[in-house]
Amino acid sequence: MSRPFSYYLRRTLSLFRPYWLRLLVIFLTILVNVGLGTLPPLIWAFVIDRAIPEANFHLLLLLVMAAIGIAVLGGLVGVAQNYLTTWIAQRIIYDLRGQLFHKLQRMSLRFFTESRTGEIMSRVTSDVAGIEGAISGTLVAVVTNLLTVGWTLSVLFAWHWKLALVAVAILPLFVFPTRKVGAFRWRVTSLAQQRLAELNSLIQEALSVSGHLVIQAFAREPEVEERFSRLSRDLMILNIRSRLAGRWFFAVLGLFGTLGPAIIYLIGGRMVMRGELTIGALVAFVSYLGRLYGPSSSLANVHVDLMSAMALFERIYQYLDLQPEVSDGPVVLGTLRGEIQFDNVTFGYQPDQPVLRGVSFTAAPGQLVALVGPSGSGKTTITYLVQRLFDPQQGRVLIDGIDLRQVNLASLRRQIGVVTQETFLFHATIRENLLYGKPDASDAELETALRLANIWELVQRLPDKLDTIVGERGFKLSGGEKQRLAIARAILADPRILILDEATSSLDSESEALIQQALERLMPGRTSLVIAHRLSTILKADLILVVNNGMIVQQGTHAQLLAEGGLYRRLYEEQFRPGLELLAE
């Protein structure tokens, strides 16, 4: 437990604050039910001591009808109370799940690269769902049981204070086992949720399209099944341990609950024999013990249940307390000119391991800037900083002269379009994927974007056309088709800045040509930052940045850099010139 139990309890109780009016109604229903619950023992005492001995059938009928009426009324009040508590519980779960999702949507890319998807899903779904019992049952039950115990003790002492003292002497026994059992349940519940998160991660990876293909391609089904079985077995054992701890606890409380009535019958029975107490009074008194020991057992168990629930709340609050690495700035951008400036930027995914070191360059509005260099040199990291997926440790990244740390993220990202080789499409229709670029786009605008992206004819040949489901990550489409859809999506967004990883080496020549045509239609009039894999892009670039070991070692036009020699000329000779010679043949 990273913080005191009282911290989590106070924070959890604060979740109820917006619903205080409904809580007040629940409190009133509890008072009514507690009051109604004290009447049946009195009724049965009258039945035993008055109606039956006096052979008064009319009185007996009235008492029986009163008992039935009280039961019916109590049931109706109970239904109302259950509805309200369930509503509040579900509303709080809704609030927490929404807060978690809102928080996670604003976390930086680093958080998702360092966290497993299954772990995140487990926190948002199973952890949040697991607290329902604590909200709808435990916390409301505390109030009910406290009122019931208090009211019952008042009745017992008013009825016969000597017997009441005997009954009360049993109560401390209900408290002793709770602390140790509660701490044990906390530990076991935390471990169980961790194992569940690991199991969810495995399921998410193994049953995704990409993961399933890799597993089958390398015939690793037995190993994956063995790992699944091990995690599932661990989870089963932890759940059994948690349940058994509760059962032993209840068994001990049950023993104490039987001890009280036995002693009261022993002492009270002797009083009846001496004429100091009526049989009806004794039966009623023992009936009240059920309303004393039952709620007392529940109150003793509250600590155990709360410890289990707080283990879940702790995991939820850990995520809610996360601070986004990249936070919104106050400046809301208008329409950008598109100037990009890196001013002595140093950045590393680990602060002590810089990926970029002292990077400086300026891309003028409307320029095509090509990034070239060996794999792992930092080209993609430069594009991440332009999107402000990360902030540099040193230096500044500026758009139109404004430091991106001061910029509202939504206003920035609405004006940046990104197309990469690894295109992500949602498991939705073509139309829904395109509307991410412009939510209010008309069918005519969708058609124009698809035509410009060289994929309109393909869409028209599909059975459901724009309403065709593309499958998980666009699995039903080829790589080239997915990339052209991404280009169409970028065209709809009409961004001022384009970030392109135009890698097409894995595509066939026809798809490559179609994509290149689409990109050439997309780039004019926009500032384009392109990780270049094609000679044609480099030849057309207004500025070429040669990146090596996290530094810009050369910059200029193609002609300037060829004349200068160095790394660019070597890359040109090794990677690009052969392609030019091949085209010339």
Secondary structure, DSSP 8 states (H G I E B T S, - for coil): --S-HHHHHHHHHGGGGGGHHHHHHHHHHHHHHHHHHTHHHHHHHHIIIIITTTT-HHHHHHHHHHHHHHHHHHHHHHHHHHHHHHHHHHHHHHHHHHHHHHHHHTS-HHHHHHS-HHHHHHIIIIIHHHTHHIIIIIIHHHHHHHHHHHHHHHHHHHH-HHHHHHHHHTGGGGTTTHHHHHHHHHHHHHHHHHHHHHHHHHHHHHTSHHHHHHHHHTT-HHHHHHHHHHHHHHHHHHHHHHHHHHHHHHHHHHHHHHHHHHHHHHHHHHHHHTTSS-HHHHHHHHHHHHHHHHHHHHHHHHHHHHHHHHHHHHHHHHHHT---SS---SB---S----EEEEEEEE-SBTTB-SEEEEEEEE-TT-EEEEE-STTSSHHHHHHHHTTSS--SEEEEEETTEEGGGB-HHHHHTTEEEE-SS----SSBHHHHHTTT-TT--HHHHHHHHHHTT-HHHHHHSTTGGG-B--GGGTTS-HHHHHHHHHHHHHHH--SEEEEE---TTS-HHHHHHHHHHHHHHSTTSEEEEE--SHHHHHH-SEEEEEETTEEEEEE-HHHHHHH-HHHHHHIIIIIHHHHHHHH-
